């Protein structure tokens, strides 16, 4: 299963050109308001720290969240949320990557998902985590968002479906998304439908080729 997952994952990277973050940042104002959905240990957040007035970083796994918290502990412009992000507020079952080791959570955590059918997770065993709805999350931030990164292993589909149907979409300037239909075939049609909807948008700029 792991071999098949890697083949699909790296095959996808060859298919899409990806997104150059420096080019994206060049088109945005200074002192950004940033949302990092699927922050993991904070790689993206740390890249953007010195450009941001405010970063809202969301990570559902409580063990990985502690690493994230330590990594940005000295920065006052980062606000952390130990929760999943989804279509609505509530709770959700979260499935860790097959090779996840609670004694060493810094490894093998990037492919964990709220979808039990994700090819990289242990779909027979999950943990319950709080979930924040994307609309209520943006309402709580209560500021226009310059840049949103979404890498949430399949949950980008319900998040984007909800956001595209909400007036809160207009509060975001740029959204960078990694899609996961390569490891979640059940989401292929919904992801394709999102691509078609996004093509018709003038704002925000949504790029589904982030990785």
Secondary structure, 3 states (H helix, E strand, C coil): CHHHHHHHHHHHHHHCCCCCHHHHHHCCCCCEEEEEECCCCCHHHHHHHHHEEEEEEECCCHHHHHHHHHHCCCCCCEEEECCEEECCCEEEEEECECCCCHHHCCCCCCCCECCCCCCCECCCCCEEEEEEEHHHHHHHHCCCEEEEEECCCCCHHHHHHHHHCCHHHHHEEEEEEECCCCCCHHHHHHHHHHHHHHHCCCCCEEECECC
